[in-house]
């Protein structure tokens, strides 16, 4: 039985009413949903994903349910399906609901001031990560076999790590990007959450408009991973450091080639390119999205969203972007820095024939709910955003594909994420390597 047949068979064994009940519980107990369909249409009989339920982050347009982007100004806004949603529907997948998120996807905790926070499925007193926290939680809670999120700087992989699921950020442009409330067109991409790499591969093929072909498992002795210790492995939570040692020991024992490299320069360059590019693009990209909507939403401005935002951090970020004196020349300089980051990744990965980087997705464990600004980490105060994005940000600027896998638990039972990151366009190889690594069961 092929992978799609297994997914369809599993879906057929679960009553759709039970799926909606599970979604309602996830909404009530964990804040995972903003909206849930009242009734699911009878499952289609044909299609690769016929009858398989899924969830979409509520910044992805759906005709079936409104798209709020998690911000009060857009309550009730409804428009045509994004192409990614249309492809899933054409394959027979069934939309269950729209997942909660960090407002406008402009943050990494999913502590949404307008719709309530998304709670971590393992410890409801902690963050689920963001911005795609609701989508990751829906998969972790077993509501659906897969969910869509989006990723600009880490918004797929951070919640995947904190919730203990698989989260893929593909190469920018691999999936259609229309019909998504944007932050940055050079960095934004839809991504896929699931509980296994195989499910991610199956959905990835549908979204990319490809035919999935099962391949023989990779021989681990053929896999070459780069270990970017300086920067990416600095200042880790002690439990994450223990998990890292276990991963690398297990991989080496299984025959994987591991080579230490220094790629810390990309993190320094990320600080120069990341925010300038996003702050410049969000003013324009978000305004264009608003203009594409129906009235009265098409008359809204980015300033209106800031004034009516439910989350103080998002209101502040939008106002900072609007007030910035970034010129087009500054923006072009930012893009040149991005190109330099790409060159460094190419030199590190392609030129030396590594399949991927391997590093801890996030250097710290899920922060307590409501801690969005500063927190204590290893005895000193750190920026929650800065520490969370430290490892995921540079590759996002470069538009590269990355996947976070469950990598064990802390002593308190909190999930830890392991990331693999490949060069742009190497998504198939990345997923094959991730599946081989997943088979080693690095959960400890």
ZATORDREN-906499 format. One record per residue: x, y, z negated of N, C-alpha, C in turn. Coordinates in steps of 0.2 Angstrom, whole numbers, plus 5000, padded with zeros to 4 digits. Each point is the difference from the previous one (the first is absolute). Layout:
XYZXYZXYZ
...
//
This chain:
500449945000499650065000500450065000
499950055005500450065000499850054995
500550054999499950054994499350035001
499850025005499350045001499549954998
500049935002499549964998500049994992
500550004997500049994993499750074997
500250065002499750064998499249995001
499849985006499350005001499649954996
500349944999499849954995499950024993
500550044998500050024993499450054999
499950045005499550065000499349965000
500049955004499349975001499849964993
500549994996499849964993499850054995
500050075001499850054995499450045003
499550004996499450035002500150085000
499850035005500150075001499750044994
499549984997499750034995500550004994
500449954999500549994995500650055001
500150015006500550055002499850074998
499450025001499850064998499950014992
499949944997499950014993500750014997
500549965003500750014998500350075001
499850035006500250075001499750054995
499349984998499750054995500449994993
500249944999500350004993500750035001
500349995005500750045001499950075000
499450035003499950074999499950024993
499649964997499850024993500650004995
500349945000500649994995500650035002
500250015006500750025002500050065005
499450035002500050065004500249985007
500049945002500349985007499650035006
499450014999499650025006499750074999
499950045006499650065000499349985003
500049955004499349995003500049925002
499549975000499949935001499450005005
500049955005499449995004499449974996
499450025002499449984997499949925002
500149995006499949935002500549995006
500349945000500449985006499649965005
500250025006499649975006500249925000
499649965003500249935001500649995003
500449964998500749995003500049985007
500450035004500049985007500349935001
499849975005500249935002500750005003
500250055003500650005004500550064998
500649995002500550054998500549974995
500650025001500649974996499950014992
499650064998499950014993499249994999
499749965004499250004999499849984993
499650054997499849994993500450014995
500750035001500450014995499950074997
499950014994499850074997500750034999
500050075000500550044999499850074997
500550044997499950064997500550055004
499750065001500450055003500150064995
500650035000500150064996499650055002
499850044996499550055001500250075004
500649995003500250055004500149985008
499749945001499949975006499350005003
499950035005499350025003499649935001
499450004998499549945001499350035001
499749985005499350025002499549974994
500249954998499549964995500050044993
500550034998500150034994500350075000
499850054996500450065001500749994998
500450055002500750014999500250064996
500149994994500150064996500850024999
500449965002500750004998500150024993
499649984996500050004993500050084997
499750045004500050074998499350025000
499750044995499350025000499850045006
500450045003499750045006499749955006
500349945000499849965006499549944998
499650014994499549954998499550015006
499849945002499549995005500250015007
500750015002500250015006500049935004
499750005006500049945003500150015007
500449965003500250005007500149935003
500350005007500149945003500549964997
500049945001500649954998500750025002
500450004996500750005002500249945005
500450015004500249945005500249944996
500350014995500249944995499449964998
499550044997499449974998499749975006
499950035005499749975006500349945002
500749995000500349945002499849944995
500050024994499849954995499349985001
499550045001499349985001500049965007
500450025005499949965006500349934999
500449994995500349934998499549974995
499450034998499549974996500150014993
500550044998500050024992499550044998
499850004994499450034997500350054994
499850065001500250054995499550004994
500349994994499750004994499950074997
500550045000500050064997500650045001
500050074997500550045001500450014993
500649995000500450004994500250074998
500150004993500250064997500750015001
500350074999500750015002500250074996
500650015000500250074998499750055005
499750054997499750055004500450025006
499749995006500350025007500649965001
500149954996500649965001500750044998
499950054996500550054999500349994993
500249934998500249984994500149934999
500349984995500249934999499849964994
499550034997499749974994499249985001
499750025005499349995001499650024994
500250054996499750034995499550065003
499549985002499550055004499650044996
500150065000499650054996499350005002
499849995006499350015002499649935000
500349955001499749935000500249954995
500450034995500349954995500649975002
500449974995500649975001499949935002
500549975004500049935001500449974995
499849954997500349974994500449935003
500549994996500549945002499649944999
499949955004499749944999500349964994
500650014999500349964995500050034993
500050075000500050044994499650065001
499350004999499650065002500250064997
500550004995500250064997500650035004
500249975005500550025005499850025007
500450035003499950025007500049945005
499650005005500049955005500550025006
500350064999500550035005499550035006
500450035004499650045005500550025006
499750035005499350024999499449955002
500249945002499549955002499949954995
499950034994499949964994499349965000
499550025002499449975001500049945004
500350015006500149945005500449944997
500650024997500449954996499649974995
499750034996499649974994499549965003
499650015005499549965003500249935002
500750005003500349945001500249964994
500350044996500349974993499449974996
499450035001499449974996499649955003
500349985006499649955004499450015003
499950075001499350025003500049985008
500650015003500149995007500749975002
500049965005500749985002500550055003
499750055002500550055003499750074999
500450055000499750075000500550055004
499750055002500450055004500250064995
500650025000500250064997500450055005
500350054997500450045004500650024997
500650015003500650024997500350055004
500250054996500450065002500750004997
500149984994500650004996500149944996
499549964999500149944996499349984998
499550025003499349994997499749935002
500349965004499949935000500449964995
500650015000500549964996499950014993
499950074997500050014993499449964997
499450015003499449974997500149925001
500349985005500149925001500549984994
500550044999500449984994499750004994
499650054998499750014994499449954999
499749985005499449954999500249935002
500649995002500249935001499749975006
500050035006499849985006500550015006
499949985006500450015005499750075004
500550045001499850065004500550025005
499750015006500450015006499950075003
500550045001500150065004500349985006
499650005006500349995006500450065003
500449985005500350065004499550055002
500150064999499650065002499849995007
499450005002499849995007499849935002
500149954995499849935002499349995000
499650034996499350004999499750075003
499450005003499750075001499950044994
500250065001500050054994499450055000
499649995005499450055000499549984995
499650054998499549994996500250004992
500550024999500350004993500150074997
499850024994500150074997500850004999
500350045003500850005001500350044995
500649984998500550054997500650025005
500249955004500650015004500049955006
499950035006500049955005500649975002
500650034998500649965001500149954995
499749994995500149954994499449964999
499450025001499449974998499949935004
499849954997499849945003499549964996
499549975003499649954997500449944998
499949964995500349944998499549954997
500349944998499649944999500249984993
499549984995500149974994499749935001
500349954996499749935000500449974994
499849934999500349964995500549965003
500150005007500649965003500250035006
500649995002500350035006499649975006
499849945000499749975006499450045001
499650024995499450045001500150075003
500650034998500250065002500249995008
500349955001500249995008499449995004
499549974998499449995004499650065001
500050044995499650075000500550055004
500649994999500550055004499949985008
499949945002500049995007499350035003
499550004996499350035002500150075001
500350034995500150085000500450025005
500649965002500450025005499849985007
499449975000499849985007500449945003
500349964996500449945002499749934999
500249955002499849934999500549974995
499849984994500449974995500249935002
500749995000500249935002500449974994
499849954997500349974995500749975002
500550024996500749985001500349954995
500549965002500349964995500350044994
500049984994500250044995500850015001
500250064998500750025001500449964995
500649985003500549974996500350064996
500049994994500350054995500750025001
500449955003500750015001500150045006
499550025004500050055005499950074998
499750014994499850064998500650044997
500050065002500650054997499650064997
500150014994499750064997500650044997
499950075000500450054998499750024993
500550014995499850014993500350084999
499650055000500250075000500150024992
500549974997500050014993500050074997
500550045003500050074998499450045001
499750034996499350045001499449954999
499949955004499449965000500049964994
500649984997500049964994500250034994
500050075000500250044994499450014995
500250004994499550024995499349965000
500149935001499449965000499849984993
499350004999499749974994500449934998
500149994994500449944998499649935003
499450005000499649945002500150005008
500050055003500150005007500749985002
500550024996500749985001500049935000
499749974995500049934999499749965006
499550035002499649975006500550005006
500350065001500550015006500549945000
500349994994500549954999499849935002
499449994998499749935002499950005007
499750055003499950005008500649985003
500550044999500650005004500449934999
500049984994500349934998499649955004
499350005000499649955003500150005008
500050065002500150015008500749975002
500550024996500749985002500049924999
499749974995500049934999499749965006
499550045003499649975005500350015007
500650035000500450015007499950075003
499650044997500050075003500650044999
500350035005500650045000499850074997
500350024995499950064996500750045000
499950065003500650045000499950074997
500450024995499950074997500250055005
499650065001500150055004499950074996
500250055002499950074997499650045005
499350014999499650045004499750054996
500350024995499850054995499950075004
500350015005500050075004499350015002
499649955002499350015003499650034994
500149984994499650034995500150074999
500750025001500150074999499750045006
500049975006499850035006499250015000
499749944996499350004999499750074997
500450024995499950064996500050065004
500450005006500050065004499449995005
499849945002499550005006499349984998
500049964994499349984999499550054999
500050044995499550054998500050065005
500550025003499950055005499649985006
500149945002499649975006499349994998
499949984994499349984998499650074999
500350054997499750064998499950045007
500450005004499950035007499449975004
500049935000499549965004499350004997
500050004993499349994997499650065001
500350065000499650065002499649995006
500449975005499750005007499649945001
500349944998499749945002499349994996
500050024994499450004996499450055002
500350065003499550045003499749975006
500449975004499749975006499549954999
500249964994499549944998499350044998
500150054996499350034998499650035006
500450035005499650025006499749955004
500249934999499849955004499349974997
499950024994499449984997499350035002
499549984998499350035001499950054995
499650055002499850054995499649974994
500150034994500350064998500849994999
500249945000500749984999500550035004
499850015007500550035005500150074998
499650034996500250074998500450014994
500249954997500550004994500750015003
500350044995500750015001500549964995
500650005001500449964995500050044994
499950075000500050044994499349984996
499549985004499449984997500149944996
500449955003500149944997500450014993
500550045001500450024994499550034994
499650045002499650044995499549954997
499849955004499449964997500349934998
500749995000500349944998499849984993
499949934999499949984993500649984996
500650005004500649984996500550065000
500250024994500450065000500750005004
500349935000500650005003499950005008
499549985003499850005007499950085002
499650034996499950075001500650045000
500449994995500750035000500449995006
500049935002500449985006499850045006
499350005001499750035006500250085000
499950034994500150075000500850015001
500449964998500750015001500249995008
499749965003500149995007499750065004
499450024998499750065003500550074999
500350004994500350064999500849995002
500249955002500749995002500250045006
500650035000500250045005500449965005
499949945001500349955005499950035007
500550015004499950025007500049945004
499950015006500049945005500849985001
500450054999500749985000500249964994
499750014994500249964994499749935002
499450005003499749935001500449965005
500350035005500449975005500749984997
500250044995500649984996499849934996
499450004997499849944996500049945005
499850015006499949945005500749985002
500550055000500749985002500349964994
499850014994500249974994499749935000
499449995002499749945001500349965005
500350035005500349965006500749974997
500350044995500649984997499949944996
499450004996499849944996499949945004
499750015006499949945004500749985003
500450045001500749985003500449964994
499950024994500349964995499749944999
499449995000499649935000500349965006
500050035006500249965005500749974999
500550054998500649984999500149944995
499550014994500149954995499649935002
499550005004499649945001500249975007
499950045005500049985007500849985002
500450054999500749995002500349954996
499849984994500349954996499649945000
499550005004499549945001499749974993
499850054996499649974994499350005002
499649954997499350005002499650054996
500250024994499750054996500450024994
499850054997500250024993499649964995
500349994994499649974995500150054993
499550024997500050044994499450004996
500050024994499450004996499650065003
499349985001499650055003500050074995
499949994994500050064995500449984995
500450054997500549994995499750004993
499350025000499750004993499449965000
499749984995499449964999499450055001
499449975001499450055001500050054994
499950065001500050054995499350004996
499950024994499350004997499650055004
499349985000499550045004500050074997
500050055005500050074999500750034999
500549965000500750035000500250015008
499950065002500150015007500650045001
500350044995500550055001500749974998
500150004993500649974997499949954996
500549954999499949944996500749984997
500049974995500649974997500249945003
500749995002500249945004500749994998
500249944997500649994998500350054995
499650034996500250044995500150085002
499850015006500050075003499450025004
499950065001499450025003500150015008
499549975003500150005008499350025003
500150025006499450025004499649945002
499449994999499649945002500149995007
499850065004500049995007500749995003
500550044997500749995003500349934999
499949974994500249934998499649955004
499450015001499649955004500250005007
500150065003500250005007500750005002
500449994995500750005001500249955005
499849945000500249945004499650005007
499450024999499549995006500050065005
500250064997500050065004500450005006
500749995000500450015006499849965006
499849944999499849965006499350025003
499650034996499450035002500150065004
500550044998500250065004500249985007
500449945000500349975007499549965004
499449994997499449975003500149925001
500449974995500249935000499549964997
500049935002499549964997500349974993
499649994995500249974994499449964997
500249954996499549964996500249994993
499550014996500149984993499749944998
500449954997499749944998500049994992
499649964997500049994993500649974998
500450034995500649984998500149984993
499449984997500149984993499650054995
500149994994499650044995500550024995
499950064996500350024995499949964994
500350014994499949964994499250014998
499850065001499350024999499549985005
500249965005499649985005499850045006
500450065000499850055006500449985006
499750005006500349985006500650045002
500449975004500750035002500049995008
500250055004500049995007500749995003
500049965005500749995004499850035007
500450045002499950035007500649975005
499749995006500549995006499850055005
500550035003499950065004500549985007
499750015005500349985007500050075004
500449995005500150065005499350005004
499950065003499450025003499949955006
499449975001499849965005500249924999
500349994994500249934998499449974996
499450025001499549974995499949935000
500049975006499949925000500649974996
500650025001500649974996499950014993
499850064998499950024993499549954997
499449995003499549964997500249935000
500449985005500249935000500549994994
500550054999500449994994499650014993
499550045000499650014994499749934998
499749975005499749934999500549954998
500650005002500549954998500250024993
500150064998500150024993499549994996
499350015002499549994996499949924998
500249965004500049934999500549984994
500550044999500449984994499750014994
499450044999499750014994500450044995
500150065002500550044995499650034994
499449984999499650024995500349994993
500449945000500449984993499549974995
//
